[in-house]
Amino acid sequence: QVHLVESGGGLVQAGGSLRLSCKAPRMITSTFNSAIMGWYRQAPGKERELVATMTHGREANYAESVKGRFTMSRDSTRKTVYLQMNDLKPEDTAVYYCNRVTQGLPWGQGTQVTVAS
């Protein structure tokens, strides 16, 4: 039973852009609307890290490493969160996941982002 479905990853050159999407098909709308959602990433050999969060009030916070380059948004009607990633760098290469920040759901499969130098 899939709780989170990420998509939109790919291979890009440094300086390029990607827009990731994450749907939460099993989450009821009211739960999604009240949830603080987050985007995480895990690079090879590293721990999973939180890169962006957004409250139900659409207040966003970002890790220093992505601030000014990544923008998170959410669409309540689609129960989907997005991550617009600009000016990508090779160090952004990772598998990207979304999840509820508190009371996390089972992880999805993630979406691979590879940035070539």
C-alpha positions in Angstrom: 0.0 0.0 0.0 1.7 3.1 -1.3 1.5 6.2 0.9 3.8 8.5 -0.9 4.7 8.7 -4.6 7.6 10.8 -5.7 8.4 11.7 -9.3 10.2 14.2 -11.5 13.8 13.2 -11.0 16.3 12.8 -13.7 19.8 13.6 -15.0 20.6 17.3 -15.5 23.8 19.3 -16.0 25.0 21.6 -13.3 23.1 24.8 -13.3 19.9 23.1 -14.5 16.5 22.8 -13.0 14.1 20.0 -12.0 10.7 20.0 -10.4 9.9 17.1 -8.1 6.4 16.1 -7.2 5.1 13.9 -4.3 1.6 12.7 -4.0 0.0 11.3 -0.8 -2.9 9.4 -2.3 -3.9 7.6 0.9 -3.9 10.7 3.1 -7.3 12.2 3.6 -7.4 15.9 2.6 -7.9 17.3 6.0 -4.9 15.4 7.3 -2.8 16.6 4.4 -3.9 20.1 4.9 -2.8 20.1 8.6 0.4 18.3 8.0 3.9 19.8 8.0 5.4 18.1 4.9 9.0 17.8 4.1 11.4 16.9 1.3 14.4 14.8 2.2 17.3 13.5 0.3 19.8 10.7 0.7 23.1 10.7 -1.2 25.1 7.5 -1.6 26.8 6.5 1.7 25.2 9.3 3.6 22.3 9.7 6.1 19.0 10.9 4.9 18.7 14.7 5.4 15.8 17.1 5.6 16.1 19.8 2.9 12.8 21.6 3.0 9.6 21.8 5.1 6.3 23.5 4.6 3.6 24.0 7.2 -0.1 23.9 6.4 0.1 27.7 6.3 2.7 27.5 3.6 5.5 28.7 5.7 8.7 27.2 4.2 12.1 26.5 5.7 15.2 25.3 3.9 18.5 23.7 4.7 21.3 26.2 4.3 22.7 24.1 1.4 19.6 24.6 -0.7 18.4 28.0 0.4 17.9 30.4 -2.4 17.9 27.6 -5.0 15.0 25.3 -3.9 11.4 26.3 -3.5 8.8 24.0 -1.9 5.1 24.4 -2.6 1.9 22.4 -1.9 -1.4 21.8 -3.6 -4.1 20.7 -1.1 -6.6 19.7 -3.8 -4.1 17.3 -5.3 -2.6 16.3 -2.0 0.8 17.0 -3.6 3.9 18.8 -2.6 6.5 20.1 -5.0 10.1 20.9 -4.9 11.4 23.3 -7.6 15.2 23.0 -7.8 17.2 25.6 -9.6 20.9 26.1 -10.1 21.5 22.4 -9.4 24.9 21.3 -8.2 26.7 17.9 -8.3 26.3 17.8 -4.5 22.6 17.8 -4.9 22.8 14.3 -6.4 20.7 12.0 -4.2 17.4 10.1 -4.0 14.7 12.6 -3.0 11.8 11.7 -0.8 8.9 13.5 0.8 7.1 12.7 4.1 5.1 14.1 6.8 7.6 15.7 9.2 5.9 14.4 12.4 4.3 11.0 12.5 6.1 10.0 9.3 4.5 7.6 6.9 6.2 4.6 5.3 8.7 5.9 2.9 8.0 6.0 -0.8 10.4 4.8 -3.5 11.9 8.2 -3.9 13.1 9.8 -7.1 16.7 9.9 -8.3 18.3 13.2 -9.0 21.7 13.2 -10.7 23.5 16.4 -11.5 26.5 16.1 -13.8 29.3 18.5 -13.6 
